[in-house]
């Protein structure tokens, strides 16, 4: 098993964090993982992206050219990385920020109004957890339990309310991913 | 101990502290700033000294002073900052002082950019500063190896009384991978470390006589004295070349039609391409120098099997390791090169295309 992900969006949407949680969960489940962020001027107000690899085998290149999974939280991310998603790969789109969507018909597209759902749950900060939920529901790449354990370990004492919202967001994402 | 997901910059800092480094002097620069940040945070907690110097020149001279006192000391920077440290590194090599210098390379020349590059190979392996000297240069290709090299670098520096450089790049510095650390040095081990250089280092003259008067110096006005000193240095370097050359072979066999040579980050990308081509039935080997000085010349020479029709060098520069490979190959087969500059990292697909073309 080897899954290559690219998560992309505006700086501040939490795309780097999506990759980090996936990598951390993969590591906790005994997989090899790598997390390679874009860094530099493009992160300030522009687009940010991160390549994450989760694999049973040792990871050679941490650079992802053809992702199996693309999480696109804004339209520029689809325009930039959409064409390189592997055939039959998974493209997860935040429809609130992607007015033009993706025209490809050879990939599995899950488009959801993640910004709206996050607002509904009560915090724009959980948007990236919805995306993680969709990854879990659609691909089973990592387990919900691993995420819950990880989030609980550092959030429960500090901010139990936000922890609850995060977990709700992941569960909503899983439902969306399974549809 | 369980694995932790960590950036290369942080992992090498943590590993250095666990190796007994308690003195760190540096000046911030992207893409190695997480290293100096980590040291700023952690050094006070372990009773060490963190100091952000007013410049890289100042930092390397603080390293000179600290190394002269026989303590484990480290500095780090990225390419332009390492250039500023070069005078100091020459002095450290001349005075035979142990220290560790980390270079998280970025695009050059000049201020260049802040993306990963391997353009400091010449500077690191061929001297860099003035005069006849060498530094041991370790080139990691993963976060785990980056961390492991901290303790290895300190051990080598102490063993040979010489500066050791860890030559990483922006990708290794910024990337997170799982890393497992060695247990930190115990107080007893720290005490041993502190005493190991007593025969030559500067220490308090407690008994008041001048019996243990030690000099830390790189100036020898008498040419015959300097001649002997340089020859002694090169006798030491010959031992290092003999005993400390390190490399990794990947998929190397007599069936190889192409032999690749790549170091650091580049080697990761080349491995991916080799894996894909292996699945298609093509046999390609890789030699990855782990020490880029001393260079694994013999290993490259030996890896050229009967069927190898070309040696292919891939680097994130304009071919700075190419000459070292050519020396090893001795003109037996053609040596080709492809690289990317400007801080752009080639992709597995690009390397695969270059290698595929060799089979046409």
HADDOCK unambig.tbl for C-alpha pairs under 7 A between the chains (distance, minus, plus):
assign (segid A and resid 24 and name CA) (segid B and resid 5 and name CA) 6.40 0.50 0.50
assign (segid A and resid 27 and name CA) (segid B and resid 178 and name CA) 6.94 0.50 0.50
assign (segid A and resid 33 and name CA) (segid B and resid 177 and name CA) 6.13 0.50 0.50
assign (segid A and resid 33 and name CA) (segid B and resid 178 and name CA) 6.98 0.50 0.50
assign (segid A and resid 34 and name CA) (segid B and resid 176 and name CA) 5.90 0.50 0.50
assign (segid A and resid 34 and name CA) (segid B and resid 177 and name CA) 4.84 0.50 0.50
assign (segid A and resid 35 and name CA) (segid B and resid 175 and name CA) 5.63 0.50 0.50
assign (segid A and resid 35 and name CA) (segid B and resid 176 and name CA) 4.93 0.50 0.50
assign (segid A and resid 35 and name CA) (segid B and resid 177 and name CA) 6.41 0.50 0.50
assign (segid A and resid 36 and name CA) (segid B and resid 174 and name CA) 6.87 0.50 0.50
assign (segid A and resid 36 and name CA) (segid B and resid 175 and name CA) 4.60 0.50 0.50
assign (segid A and resid 36 and name CA) (segid B and resid 176 and name CA) 6.48 0.50 0.50
assign (segid A and resid 37 and name CA) (segid B and resid 175 and name CA) 6.70 0.50 0.50
assign (segid A and resid 40 and name CA) (segid B and resid 114 and name CA) 6.94 0.50 0.50
assign (segid A and resid 60 and name CA) (segid B and resid 268 and name CA) 4.86 0.50 0.50
assign (segid A and resid 60 and name CA) (segid B and resid 269 and name CA) 6.39 0.50 0.50
assign (segid A and resid 60 and name CA) (segid B and resid 271 and name CA) 5.67 0.50 0.50
assign (segid A and resid 60 and name CA) (segid B and resid 272 and name CA) 5.16 0.50 0.50
assign (segid A and resid 61 and name CA) (segid B and resid 268 and name CA) 4.84 0.50 0.50
assign (segid A and resid 61 and name CA) (segid B and resid 269 and name CA) 4.62 0.50 0.50
assign (segid A and resid 61 and name CA) (segid B and resid 272 and name CA) 5.63 0.50 0.50
assign (segid A and resid 63 and name CA) (segid B and resid 347 and name CA) 6.77 0.50 0.50
assign (segid A and resid 65 and name CA) (segid B and resid 347 and name CA) 6.61 0.50 0.50
